Structures are given as structure tokens and as C-alpha cells.
Amino acid sequence: MGSTDTGDYFPEGYDPSSNPDFSEGMMGSQQMLGGGEKGPQLPGMENLGEDAVMMGGIEENSEIPAGMEFVPASVPDGEHTFQVAASSKGGELTFEIKPFCMGFEDYFAAFAPGSHPSLKVTPCAGRMDGSQGGESTFMTITCEPAGQAGTFTGDLVVNLPEDMSKLSYKVSVTAF
């Protein structure tokens, strides 16, 4: 390396006076137009207030890894049935999963493809305490019939990727 060689720190023809100010763009994508301090702007969610009706919403499957499949087991681990009034906002059923793993285990829950679209589960992701005598995990199945009457069925699948296992539940909701 000769004495005239310098490291490639700056691009050819670099002019420091032509660069943006250090403070410019500091907020990145979080900066609101007009300089408000309201946090990230979600397209289509500007008018989300107390009276908003969320149908499936932006929170759906937000933590579930892309490409994860929810395939029900041939023999379900359990069955959950409940009733809702078709004219109501819907109903929900909370159920318990007792610890059965060896330790703490991440889980991802969703209804399998082909399940009725009015069925949702929360939380869709979390950590299960598997140790004996540990805390149970509680999940809530929600049905929003949107005025439709009938029996809505679905297969709820809880994937436990670390354990290479899953739980599968038959869900049947009667909207009257």
C-alpha cells in the first residue's frame, strides 16, 4: 500500500456540504406529517375511536410467522361449543390449557383454513408454562355472527413449534 492510498471511507467526489442536516429524518417513518407526536400512522386507521367497529382488524396474525400452517389433528384434543345471539355483537368462550410441556414453550394459535370467518382466537401467540404445577394458559374464542344465524364450525389449532407438536380443538358455535 503506497503512502497516497486512503481507505474508502467516502464515495468519489464526496461533498459534505451537500448532505442533509444531521437532525433531518431523525424520526424516520414514525414522523407524522405536520410534526405531531402521535406515533406511527396506520393507513385507514386515522378515524379509529371509541365507536369504531373492528372486523378482523390489523392485529390479526401479527405475531404468527409467515408460512406457518394450521392443520387440525385427525383426532381433536377437545371440543368447545357455545351459543350467541345472531343479532348481538357476538359472544366468547374462554378455555383453559393445563401445563403439559417440559418447560416454557412459545405457541401460535389460529383457526385452520375452511373454518367459519366469524371465529377468532386470542391471544394468537404467547408463551405457555409447561412445567407441572405451572400456570395454565387461557385462550378466548370469539364469534361475531354479524346478524347471521346458523351453526358456525371451525378447527382451532395451537402450534407448539419447539415441541414439534400441536393441540387441535373442534369449535361449534350456534347463532340463534
WOLINMO-V744014 format. One record per helix or strand of 3 or more residues. SS is the DSSP state (H for helix, E for strand). FROM is the first residue (numbers start at 1). TO is the last residue. If there is no record, write none. Layout:
SS:FROM:TO / SS:FROM:TO
This chain:
H:16:18 / H:28:30 / E:78:84 / E:91:97 / E:105:111 / E:119:122 / E:125:128 / E:137:143 / E:150:160 / E:165:175
